Amino acid sequence: MALKLSLVIPCKDKNDKKLADLLRSIEAQDFPKNEMEVLVITEGTSESAKAIGIRKARGEVIGILASDNVLIKPHFLRWMYMKTLEHFATFPAYYEPIRDSLNRYFALIGGNDPLSFYMGKNDRLPHYKEFHKTSQKGTSLGDNGFFILKRFIEQTDLNNYYHVDNANESACWATPIEISIIHNTGGNIFSFFCKRYLYGLQHAFNPNRRWHLVDFRQPKDIVRLIWFIVASMTIVQPLSLSIRGYLKIRDVAFFLHPVVCILTVFTYAVLVMHLGVRRLFQSLSAPMIAQKA
């Protein structure tokens, strides 16, 4: 019997407790197990692991999950598979607010980076906004429950795989489905920003990227970046958004917004300085290396 669904899960450690939680939630799904496969890929970086998994996949539909996801509803896979056949590419519209306050905050604003929220490139809908069934292209299509027909994702550049880039350059638009998925990315706020910093060093300014959170060739992106910095440093606007969200959904996690915005500005400012010093050192050392050679 031909496989209908392949789940690709990049993971550094197969003994990770979060991965075990995800696999248990997959086992609890009502999707026929003989019609699907689960590919846990530990090779390469998280991005190259997805490309490896896509090449190995045998299913008609490929679903890309992060190892810190959990599927809530038992019909999640069945529903996403059917909707993908209908729309060619789909993703859950919301993150489920869970556990600690940082995870709940990210779920409530619809992403794990307030900069993407201000840039209009969030990968999920904020919980204070009503669901609207629209296709999305050009946004930050996160891999947490992203489903696509195999033939479309195979047409993208798998040799330089970055999920948002490849999702956007596929021959179809992704349609949000009114369902939630858990993204257990929060926890300790210090460790979270350390992860964001390291991810930025590895990927943010990689010349192989085709999609950019802030595209400096686009005037509207520059304006939005300046607005994010000013809003974060003055606190008033982030606090007003916290109040707006809290009045609709009574969750105090909304009030993390001003703090996370300020920490994001600080983290990315240090990251840019770090990369600037690195590039300066490389430019100064290049002539000496060439002379020795």
C-alpha positions in Angstrom: 0.0 0.0 0.0 1.3 3.4 -1.0 2.0 5.7 1.9 -0.2 8.7 2.3 1.7 10.7 4.9 5.3 11.2 5.9 6.2 13.2 9.1 9.6 14.7 9.1 11.0 15.6 12.5 14.5 17.1 12.9 16.0 16.4 16.3 19.5 16.6 17.9 18.8 13.9 20.5 16.5 11.0 20.0 16.3 10.6 23.8 14.9 14.1 24.2 11.9 14.1 26.5 10.1 16.7 24.3 10.5 14.3 21.3 9.1 11.5 23.4 6.0 13.7 24.1 5.6 14.4 20.4 5.9 10.7 19.4 3.3 9.7 22.0 0.9 12.3 20.6 1.5 10.9 17.1 0.8 7.4 18.4 -2.5 8.6 19.8 -3.7 10.0 16.4 -6.5 8.2 14.6 -4.7 8.4 11.2 -4.0 4.8 10.0 -0.5 3.9 11.1 0.0 1.6 8.1 -0.5 4.6 5.8 2.1 6.9 7.3 5.8 7.0 8.3 7.6 9.0 11.0 11.2 10.1 10.0 13.2 11.4 13.0 16.3 13.0 11.4 19.4 13.6 13.6 21.9 14.4 10.8 23.1 17.9 10.1 21.6 21.1 11.3 17.9 21.5 12.0 17.4 22.9 8.5 19.5 20.4 6.5 17.8 17.6 8.5 14.4 18.7 7.1 15.9 18.5 3.5 17.2 15.0 4.3 13.8 13.9 5.6 12.0 15.3 2.6 14.3 13.4 0.2 13.7 10.2 2.2 9.9 10.7 2.5 7.6 8.3 0.6 4.3 9.8 1.4 2.0 11.8 -0.9 1.9 14.5 1.8 4.8 15.7 3.9 4.2 17.1 7.4 7.1 18.9 9.0 7.1 19.0 12.8 9.6 20.4 15.4 10.7 18.0 18.2 9.1 20.3 20.7 5.6 20.1 19.2 2.7 18.1 20.6 -0.5 17.2 18.6 -3.5 18.0 20.8 -6.6 16.7 18.9 -6.6 13.0 18.0 -7.9 13.9 14.5 -5.1 16.4 13.9 -3.2 14.4 11.3 -6.3 13.1 9.5 -7.7 16.6 9.2 -4.4 18.2 8.1 -3.9 15.5 5.5 -7.3 16.0 4.0 -7.0 19.8 4.0 -3.6 19.5 2.4 -5.0 17.5 -0.5 -7.6 20.2 -0.9 -5.3 23.3 -0.5 -1.9 21.8 -1.5 -0.2 23.3 1.6 -1.6 24.0 5.1 -0.6 24.8 8.7 -2.3 25.2 12.1 -3.6 28.8 12.5 -2.8 29.0 16.2 -0.3 27.8 18.9 -1.9 26.4 21.9 -1.2 28.4 25.2 0.3 25.9 27.6 2.3 25.5 30.8 4.7 28.2 31.7 4.0 31.9 31.1 6.6 32.3 28.4 5.1 29.5 26.2 1.7 31.0 26.8 2.9 34.5 25.8 4.4 33.2 22.5 1.2 31.3 21.7 -1.0 34.3 22.5 0.9 36.6 20.1 1.2 33.9 17.4 5.0 33.4 17.3 8.2 33.1 19.3 9.7 36.4 18.2 8.0 39.8 18.8 10.1 41.3 15.9 8.2 39.1 13.4 5.0 40.2 15.1 5.8 43.9 14.4 7.1 43.1 10.9 3.8 41.5 10.0 5.5 38.2 9.4 4.3 36.0 12.3 3.9 32.3 11.5 0.6 32.0 13.5 -2.4 34.2 14.3 -2.5 36.0 17.7 -5.2 34.7 19.9 -6.9 38.0 20.2 -7.6 38.1 16.5 -10.5 36.2 14.9 -9.7 33.4 12.5 -9.9 34.2 8.8 -9.4 31.6 6.1 -6.8 33.2 3.9 -3.7 31.9 2.0 -0.3 33.2 3.1 2.7 33.8 1.1 5.7 36.0 2.0 5.1 35.5 5.7 7.1 33.4 8.2 5.7 30.0 7.5 7.0 28.1 10.5 7.6 24.4 10.3 5.5 23.6 13.4 2.9 21.5 11.7 3.5 22.6 8.1 2.0 20.2 5.6 2.5 20.2 1.9 2.2 17.9 -1.1 5.5 16.2 -1.7 5.7 17.2 -5.3 5.6 20.9 -4.5 8.2 20.9 -1.8 10.5 18.7 -3.9 10.5 21.5 -6.6 12.3 23.9 -4.2 16.0 24.3 -3.5 16.7 21.4 -1.1 20.4 21.9 -1.3 20.0 25.3 0.5 17.1 24.4 2.7 15.7 27.0 5.1 12.1 26.2 5.9 10.6 29.7 5.5 12.5 30.2 2.2 11.5 26.8 0.7 7.8 27.1 1.9 7.5 30.4 0.2 9.2 29.4 -3.0 7.0 26.4 -3.5 4.4 26.5 -6.3 1.5 26.9 -3.9 0.2 29.1 -1.1 -0.3 27.7 2.4 -3.8 27.9 4.0 -4.2 28.3 7.8 -6.5 25.7 9.3 -8.5 26.5 12.4 -6.7 24.2 14.8 -3.9 24.6 17.4 -0.6 22.8 17.9 1.7 23.0 21.0 5.1 24.6 20.5 7.0 24.0 23.7 9.7 26.6 22.9 9.6 28.8 26.0 10.7 27.8 29.5 13.6 29.8 31.0 13.8 33.2 29.4 17.6 33.4 29.6 18.0 30.1 27.7 15.4 31.1 25.2 17.3 34.3 24.2 20.6 32.3 24.1 18.9 30.0 21.6 17.7 33.0 19.5 21.2 34.5 19.6 22.8 31.2 18.4 20.2 30.8 15.7 20.9 34.3 14.5 24.6 33.6 14.3 24.0 30.5 12.2 21.2 31.6 9.9 20.1 35.2 10.0 22.7 36.6 7.7 23.5 33.5 5.7 24.0 34.5 2.0 22.0 31.4 0.9 18.8 32.8 2.5 16.2 34.0 0.1 13.6 35.2 2.7 14.5 37.8 5.3 12.7 38.8 8.5 13.9 42.3 7.8 14.5 42.9 4.1 16.5 46.1 3.9 15.7 46.4 0.2 12.0 47.1 1.2 11.3 50.5 2.7 8.3 49.2 4.6 10.5 46.7 6.4 12.9 49.5 7.5 9.9 51.5 8.8 8.5 48.6 10.7 11.9 47.8 12.2 12.3 51.4 13.4 8.8 51.3 14.8 9.6 48.1 16.7 12.7 49.6 18.3 11.0 52.8 19.2 7.9 51.1 20.5 9.9 48.6 22.6 12.1 51.3 24.2 9.2 53.6 25.1 7.2 50.6 26.5 3.8 52.4 26.0 2.7 50.7 22.9 3.7 47.1 24.0 2.0 47.7 27.3 -1.2 48.9 25.5 -1.1 45.7 23.4 -0.8 43.7 26.6 -3.9 45.4 28.0 -5.8 44.9 24.8 -5.0 41.2 24.7 -5.8 40.7 28.4 -9.2 42.3 28.1 -10.1 39.7 25.4 -8.3 36.7 27.0 -7.6 37.0 30.7 -4.1 35.6 30.7 -1.4 37.6 32.6 1.2 36.2 30.2 0.2 39.0 27.8 2.1 41.4 30.2 5.4 39.7 29.3 5.2 41.6 26.0 7.0 44.8 27.0 9.8 42.8 28.7 10.3 40.4 25.8 10.3 43.3 23.3 13.1 45.1 25.2 15.1 41.9 25.5 14.7 41.2 21.8 16.0 44.6 20.9 19.0 44.1 23.2 19.7 40.5 21.9 19.6 41.5 18.2 21.7 44.7 18.8 24.4 42.6 20.4 24.1 40.0 17.6 24.5 42.7 14.9 27.6 44.1 16.7 29.0 40.5 17.0 28.5 39.9 13.3 30.0 43.3 12.4 33.2 42.6 14.4 33.4 39.1 12.9 33.1 40.5 9.3 35.7 43.3 10.1 38.1 40.7 11.4 37.6 38.5 8.4 38.2 41.4 6.0 41.4 42.4 7.8 42.8 38.9 8.0 42.0 37.9 4.4 45.0 39.8 2.9 47.4 38.3 5.4 46.1 34.7 4.7 46.4 35.3 0.9 49.9 36.7 1.4 51.0 33.6 3.3 49.4 31.3 0.7 
